[in-house]
């Protein structure tokens, strides 16, 4: 349930403003689509997954791509996509100074419903447009959630995310892991997790979300 002071109409207007801020004037081929859609069309036509477009200071564009193929995204993949997008931007007169094509990394953004479905069971950090309320949450609600993706339900365009809030924050460095294990042996309360709380929210109310890396410090991710 969303905060009553933030009406759906207000939130919708804010989303439209964010979308408009990301739009760029481009040429005839893309008059009916924004830059993200044009890039997605190109990237997916090459057999890759378009994850996101970021507008950074200095007129820099960062495009993140992914693949479900074994081995993930390589330097050659990034170079091939960069060359194709550079040609597209030149033909469509896109105003930018630098283009960077990259892979998602361990904290991969979650943008589309298929991302949430693909990574069900994984740890994720979620930020909502407005606080939600549930039994066990603070009186003011929570807008930021750390926990595990359970499942996705609903029709396209109205998907609901089932999520288990745990407050779980894995150790990010070997030194953190060492201190945590040491304090645990001493009976300390370091790295304590909240009791799991199952919640559900519309995908449309997610402002930002990304995976949380689970590192075992014995050779990579779990």
C-alpha positions, 0 to 999 in steps of 0.5 A: 500500500502506497503513502496516501499523501502521494496520489497515483496522479502525482506519481504518474506525472513525476514518471512522465517528467523523468521520461521526458528528461531522458528523451533526445531529438533524433533523426527521421528513423526514430521520430516516434521513439525515444533514444532508449527505444532506438538503442534497444531496437539496435542492440536486440537486433544484434542478438543481445539484451538491452539493459539500460541507458544512462545519461552522464555528465559531459554528454556521455551515454552509457549503454549496458547490454547483457546475454544469457549465453555462457560466458556473458558479455565480452570485450568484443561484444561491447566493441561490436555494439559500440560500432553499431550504435556510433553509426546509428547516432551519426545517421540520426544526428544524436547529440553526445560526446562519448559512448560507453558500452558495458556489461551489467556487472554483479549488481545488475539493474532490474528493469523489465518483468523478464529480469525479475522472472529470470532472477527469482530467488536472488537477493535484490535492492529495491527503491519504490516511488513511495513508501509501502506499509506492511506488518512489521514495517516502521510506522512511516513505511519503507521505500527501500527494501533489501531481500529476495525476489520470490515470483512475478504475477499478473498480466503484461503491463500490470505485473506484481512482484512478490518479495521477501524483505529480510534486510539482508546485506551480504559481506562485500569485502573479505575483511568484512566477512572476517570481522563478521565471523569473528564477532559471531564466534564471540556471540556478537550481533554483527550482520544481524538480519530482520525477520523475513516479511513477505510483501507484494508491490506493482512493478510500475511502482519500482523507481530503481532496483538491482541485484545484490552480489552474493560473494563467498570469497572463495572464488566468486559469487554464490 
